[in-house]
Amino acid sequence: MSDLGVQPAANVTPGLSQWQRVMNTFTAPSKTFEDIKLGHKSWWMPFILMTVLTYIFFFAITSKISWATVADNMVRMNPKAEERISQLTPEQRDMQMKGMRYGTEGVFAGSPILFGLGFTALVSAALLGTINFGFGGRATFGGVFAVCMYAFLPWLVRTVLGTIVLYSGMAPESFNLNTPAPTSVGSFLSPQDTNLALYTFATWLDFTTIWCIVLLGIGLATVAGVKRSSGYIAAFGWWALLLIINVGYVAATS
């Protein structure tokens, strides 16, 4: 746990508060990542913010849309899934839709742990190996983990916007969990009328995601002591690889 930065080391000099690091992530990110490099690796403030805003959004979906409607929309907005569901018997369809509903709701409810900690740990491990072995960096897992926690803060902008959209009176049948807020190219396209692979590609072109990756590049280069270009290559390289895999899979199965 100490390597994850829950408790600062005794010999670490006082630095920025976590709240200052959060604010600087949006206004002066280099200050946040330099502070992490100096040994101030506590990350619980971004995690708390993510958890609180995620559950506010979860409550908004539950009260304004319902998870049954979310599941129905997921099927209706995916022609292949809609075709497959239509071929089932009423009993099979009911069972399939219930499984999709409770599965989606459960994953979303557990996302602070699944995504906030689990996904961040996986990303940190991948970036640590890339920047150290690929670019000669000297980062530690705790440092990269803290960088990821702060670099992912812009995704909260999408969560807040999604919550605002729901409370502004969005029609339940129009809600798409893949594009809950108008932050990506995909949010301006119709999933029913657009090639599924192209639509998937468009949903990845999200300004909050690009913002996060830019921050990852800056933070990774800072804590690893390498050129900023190396940090960008590592961060955007992994993003591009995952994008290609995801779009390729959709194209192959649609």
C-alpha positions, -999 to 999 in steps of 0.1 A, spaced: 0 0 0 28 24 7 40 23 -29 5 34 -40 10 66 -20 -17 63 6 7 76 32 36 99 23 70 89 34 84 105 65 113 121 47 91 137 20 90 175 23 56 192 25 41 198 -9 8 208 -24 -24 197 -8 -45 171 -27 -71 198 -34 -44 220 -48 -33 191 -70 -68 186 -82 -72 223 -91 -38 224 -108 -46 193 -129 -70 216 -148 -51 248 -147 -14 240 -143 -9 202 -146 29 204 -145 27 216 -109 6 186 -99 29 161 -116 61 177 -103 46 174 -68 40 137 -74 75 133 -86 88 148 -53 71 120 -35 36 133 -27 16 103 -41 -16 104 -22 -45 98 -46 -76 95 -24 -91 129 -33 -95 121 -70 -109 87 -60 -135 103 -37 -145 129 -63 -149 102 -89 -170 80 -65 -193 108 -54 -200 121 -89 -204 86 -103 -231 78 -77 -248 111 -84 -249 102 -121 -261 66 -111 -289 81 -91 -299 104 -120 -300 74 -144 -321 54 -119 -346 81 -112 -349 98 -146 -343 69 -171 -344 36 -153 -320 7 -160 -347 -12 -178 -349 17 -203 -311 18 -205 -310 -19 -215 -339 -14 -241 -320 16 -256 -288 -4 -258 -306 -31 -279 -326 -6 -300 -295 14 -309 -275 -16 -320 -292 -31 -351 -273 -64 -348 -283 -68 -312 -319 -59 -320 -320 -85 -348 -306 -112 -325 -330 -103 -297 -360 -104 -321 -353 -140 -329 -357 -151 -293 -389 -164 -278 -407 -140 -254 -394 -159 -224 -358 -159 -237 -361 -122 -246 -373 -113 -211 -345 -133 -195 -319 -117 -219 -331 -82 -212 -332 -87 -174 -296 -100 -175 -286 -70 -196 -304 -46 -172 -290 -60 -140 -256 -66 -154 -253 -30 -167 -266 -16 -134 -243 -38 -114 -212 -29 -133 -220 8 -132 -227 6 -94 -193 -11 -89 -174 12 -113 -156 32 -86 -138 -1 -77 -138 -18 -111 -127 13 -130 -114 37 -103 -90 12 -88 -89 -19 -110 -87 -2 -145 -63 25 -131 -40 -2 -117 -39 -20 -151 -32 12 -170 -5 22 -145 12 -12 -149 11 -9 -187 24 26 -188 51 19 -162 65 -9 -183 63 12 -215 80 43 -201 107 25 -181 116 -3 -205 107 15 -238 120 50 -230 145 45 -202 124 61 -175 128 58 -138 91 59 -127 77 38 -98 43 22 -98 31 45 -70 41 75 -90 24 64 -122 -7 53 -103 -10 88 -87 -5 104 -121 -33 83 -136 -57 92 -108 -52 129 -114 -49 126 -152 -83 109 -153 -101 138 -136 -113 154 -169 -136 124 -173 -156 138 -144 -165 167 -168 -184 141 -189 -200 127 -158 -212 161 -146 -225 170 -181 -243 137 -184 -260 144 -151 -270 179 -162 -284 165 -195 -306 140 -176 -320 166 -152 -326 190 -180 -354 168 -193 -338 144 -218 -363 119 -233 -356 85 -218 -357 68 -251 -329 90 -264 -304 82 -236 -273 63 -248 -250 51 -220 -221 51 -245 -225 88 -251 -242 102 -220 -230 138 -228 -221 157 -260 -184 153 -256 -176 130 -285 -181 129 -322 -202 98 -317 -227 118 -296 -238 137 -327 -243 105 -348 -272 81 -349 -261 46 -339 -289 31 -360 -280 50 -391 -242 49 -389 -219 20 -396 -212 4 -363 -174 4 -366 -175 40 -377 -198 49 -348 -175 31 -324 -145 50 -337 -165 83 -334 -173 76 -297 -136 72 -290 -130 107 -303 -140 123 -271 -125 156 -260 -124 146 -223 -106 114 -232 -80 133 -254 -76 157 -225 -69 127 -201 -43 113 -225 -25 146 -228 -23 148 -190 -11 112 -189 17 121 -213 27 151 -193 26 133 -159 43 101 -172 72 120 -186 75 141 -154 76 112 -129 98 91 -152 123 119 -159 121 116 -197 112 139 -226 76 149 -227 74 136 -263 81 101 -248 53 104 -224 29 114 -252 40 85 -274 35 61 -246 0 74 -236 -13 80 -271 3 47 -283 -17 26 -259 -49 46 -267 -44 41 -304 -38 3 -299 -69 -1 -278 -89 19 -304 -77 -3 -332 -85 -35 -313 -120 -22 -303 -130 -9 -337 -115 -40 -354 -135 -63 -332 -167 -44 -338 -161 -45 -376 -154 -82 -375 -185 -91 -355 -210 -67 -370 
